[in-house]
Amino acid sequence: MMATTLTPSPVRQGKNLFSAISWAALLVGTLDITAAMTKFYLERDLGPSPIFKFISSGVFGRQAFTGGTLMIIWGLVFHYIITFLFTTFLFLIYPRLSTLLKNKYVIGILYGLFIWVIMNRIIVPLSNTPVSKAGFDARDAIIQALILITMIGIPASWLAHRYYYPASPDKI
């Protein structure tokens, strides 16, 4: 059996990178927010506006929760900016990660966990989002991590792999 080494396609690396990242970010951002809204609805029987207000509270603090449509729009904008930044970072480090880990699904799982740690242990605590009095909930943390893994990590990793290695077989 012959081993094959994957090397990034030099033609694809610069020309369409911004477009690939943008489309990937739009897709995974939509998957992520859809999963978050579904989870929120199933748990609390409420629409999506509190989610977007929570996101906008990172910048606007408690004022976001009493705001109207503008806070919802800001939450949506901030969500896609954050998703775009995480997607960009993955695309930029993917060639190196793929040589170390060799499996796009493992990369996606680890990247989803990475996003969970960065968001929940660094970004949210440093933002203006009010601190929850409920404390750490392991069940909720696992669900959030699984959403990030399945809705952002794995799809973004798969798309980065297809961008850098367009001719590679799509095997696990």
Buried (B, 14 or more C-beta within 10 A) or exposed (E): EEEEEBEBEEEBEEEEBEEBBBBBBBBBBBBBBEBBBEBBEEEEEEEBBBBBBBBBBBBBEEEBBEBEEEBBEBBBEBBBEBBBEBBBBBBEBBBEBBEEBEBBBBBBBBBBBBBBEBBBEEBBEEBBBEEEEEEEEEEEEEBBBBBBBBBBBBBBBBBBBBBBBEEBEEEE
